[in-house]
Amino acid sequence: MRLLRSAIVAMGLLATLTLPVVAADPKEHRVSIQIDQNDPEVMNLALNNATNIMEQYKSKGEIVQIELVTYGPGLHMLRADTSPVKDRIKQIADTSFPSSIKFSACGNTKDGMEKREGKAITIISQAEIVPSGAVRLIELQEQGWSYLRP
C-alpha cells in the first residue's frame, strides 16, 4: 500500500511538472489614438488601427485599452450630425469591444464650433467630452500610454 501511495504521489508530481506554464497576470497595453482631421479616410484608418490592435492582443490573451481622442476638425468624427463613421463606432463600441475602447471629444473644439455655427452640437452617445483633446493626449502619455497618429 505504501509503495502504491508513493507511486501515485510521484505521478502527480511528474504531471504538474509537465503542465504548461500560464502567466498569472496577462500583459496589459494602453494606446491613445489622435484624430485631428475631418477626413473619413483618416477616421476609418484610426478605427481600423483600433480594431486590429484589439484583435491582435485578444488573440494573444493580453489586455488592451484604447482611447481615440478627437479635437479640431477631427471632432466631426464624434459629432452626431456630421460623423461619417458613427454607425461603425456604434458597432465597435457596443458589440465588438465595449470594455476596451473609449472615444473622447474635445470640449474646447466643441465650444468653438458651437460659437461659429450658432447652435448646440450633439456628440454621439459612445463618446465623452473632455476639457481639451490635446491636454488629454498629454495626460495619457504622462501615464505611460503609447501614442498613435494614423
Secondary structure, 3 states (H helix, E strand, C coil): CHHHHHHHHHHHHHHHHHCCCCCCCCCEEEEEEEECCCCHHHHHHHHHHHHHHHHHHHHCCCEEEEEEEECHHHHHHHECCCCCCHHHHHHHHHHHCCCCEEEEEEHHHHHHHHHHHCCCCCECCCEEEECCHHHHHHHHHHCCCEEECC
